[in-house]
């Protein structure tokens, strides 16, 4: 089975469309979506519509998606008091601008972690806590021991990366992917993997290109891929809709 794995779209429809176009070249069977569908960028209804379309073509359907912290605030589950000013302003804008059926869709998204099958778990932040950030080795180490499946895909940090643990020797590795990086993962169960595909809508690794992953669970081949999209048009729409200008500018530098 080939999985397309995407995370942190954040209402950036232009980036999402480009990711789907690029992913089509490699082919995939099922999509897995790791939360933060909306928040920050000005196309929340278009993104929710596209996500629903993707899920409708999926055998897993709603089992293939989980909510993120921005989805909770934008749909009214949480107030967003922990958000910084820019995140809060855009979340309130999104909440108001979302069509009721789209807000309901986000409100009803399942909480992670979610076990997809015997091989794969998905979560937004960490398998320990949907809002926890896996940034450093110690975060990953703790997370490895709270997930049962060999592979766990996570998002939330907007930074693509691959953690590998040999559970017998305790050897631990971290890999930072390039614009195109292919890894052949070891399917021996003694190895466990935590994989962050990066962010579609707001990368934060100083690379402005939209990020996604394709994972072949039969062969263990994992592709990290980045793709260019029309950032200027998103920036213009951010300005037009009076969203914080900082949100537009950070897209250019990928932070
Ligand atoms: Fe996010």
Boltz pocket constraint, residues with backbone or C-beta under 6 A from the ligand:
constraints:
  - pocket:
      binder: B
      contacts: [[A, 8], [A, 10], [A, 35], [A, 36], [A, 68], [A, 70], [A, 156], [A, 157], [A, 158]]
      max_distance: 6.0
